[in-house]
Amino acid sequence: MRRRDRLVAAAVVTLIATLCGFLVMGTSRGFVGYRTARLLSVPFIVLAAASAVYAFSVSVLVYAGVLELG
């Protein structure tokens, strides 16, 4: 898999995981309470944060000229 494809995949994973985290928290809040809803959404938010950090790091390294995007 090329670096460009991984960067695009990381951006898509960030978007989808963030949306899933908000969706899980919003829908489960009515059934299990606020604290449990936050605990259920944590894996999605952690995945989104890790993916965003990866995408940002690769973007900075490509901009600095350390890596090539191709």
Contact map, one row per residue, 1 for C-alpha under 8 A:
1110110000000000000000000000000000000000000000000000000000000000000000
1111110000000000000000000000000000000000000000000000000000000000000001
1111111000000000000000000000000000000000000000000000000000000000000011
0111111100000000000000000000000000000000000000000000000000000000000011
1111111110000000000000000000000000000000000000000000000000000000000000
1111111111000000000000000000000000000000000000000000000000000000000000
0011111111100000000000000000000000000000000000000000001001000000000000
0001111111110000000000000000000000000000000000000000000000000000000000
0000111111111000000000000000000000000000000000000000000000000000000000
0000011111111100000000000000000000000000000000000011011000000000000000
0000001111111110000000000000000000000000000000000011001000000000000000
0000000111111111000000000000000000000000000000000000000000000000000000
0000000011111111100000000000000000000000000000010010000000000000000000
0000000001111111110000000000000000000000000000111011000000000000000000
0000000000111111111000000000000000000000000000010000000000000000000000
0000000000011111111100000000000000000000000000010000000000000000000000
0000000000001111111110000000000000000000000110110000000000000000000000
0000000000000111111111000000000000000000000110010000000000000000000000
0000000000000011111111100000000000000000000000000000000000000000000000
0000000000000001111111110000000000000000100100000000000000000000000000
0000000000000000111111111000000000000000111110000000000000000000000000
0000000000000000011111111100000000000000100000000000000000000000000000
0000000000000000001111111110000000000000000000000000000000000000000000
0000000000000000000111111111000000001001100000000000000000000000000000
0000000000000000000011111111100000001101100000000000000000000000000000
0000000000000000000001111111110000001000000000000000000000000000000000
0000000000000000000000111111111000000000000000000000000000000000000000
0000000000000000000000011111111110001000000000000000000000000000000000
0000000000000000000000001111111111011000000000000000000000000000000000
0000000000000000000000000111111110000000000000000000000000000000000000
0000000000000000000000000011111110000000000000000000000000000000000000
0000000000000000000000000001111111011000000000000000000000000000000000
0000000000000000000000000001111111111000000000000000000000000000000000
0000000000000000000000000000100111111100000000000000000000000000000000
0000000000000000000000000000000011111110000000000000000000000000000000
0000000000000000000000000000100111111111000000000000000000000000000000
0000000000000000000000011101100111111111100000000000000000000000000000
0000000000000000000000001000000001111111110000000000000000000000000000
0000000000000000000000000000000000111111110000000000000000000000000000
0000000000000000000000011000000000011111111000000000000000000000000000
0000000000000000000111011000000000001111111110000000000000000000000000
0000000000000000000010000000000000000111111111000000000000000000000000
0000000000000000000010000000000000000001111111100000000000000000000000
0000000000000000110110000000000000000000111111110000000000000000000000
0000000000000000110010000000000000000000111111111000000000000000000000
0000000000000000000000000000000000000000011111111100000000000000000000
0000000000000100100000000000000000000000001111111110000000000000000000
0000000000001111110000000000000000000000000111111111000000000000000000
0000000000000100000000000000000000000000000011111111100000000000000000
0000000000000000000000000000000000000000000001111111110000000000000000
0000000001101100000000000000000000000000000000111111111000000000000000
0000000001100100000000000000000000000000000000011111111100000000000000
0000000000000000000000000000000000000000000000001111111110000000000000
0000000001000000000000000000000000000000000000000111111111000000000000
0000001001100000000000000000000000000000000000000011111111100000000000
0000000000000000000000000000000000000000000000000001111111110000000000
0000000000000000000000000000000000000000000000000000111111111000000000
0000001000000000000000000000000000000000000000000000011111111100001000
0000000000000000000000000000000000000000000000000000001111111110000000
0000000000000000000000000000000000000000000000000000000111111111000000
0000000000000000000000000000000000000000000000000000000011111111111000
0000000000000000000000000000000000000000000000000000000001111111111110
0000000000000000000000000000000000000000000000000000000000111111110000
0000000000000000000000000000000000000000000000000000000000011111111000
0000000000000000000000000000000000000000000000000000000000001111111100
0000000000000000000000000000000000000000000000000000000000001111111100
0000000000000000000000000000000000000000000000000000000001001101111110
0000000000000000000000000000000000000000000000000000000000000100111111
0011000000000000000000000000000000000000000000000000000000000100001111
0111000000000000000000000000000000000000000000000000000000000000000111
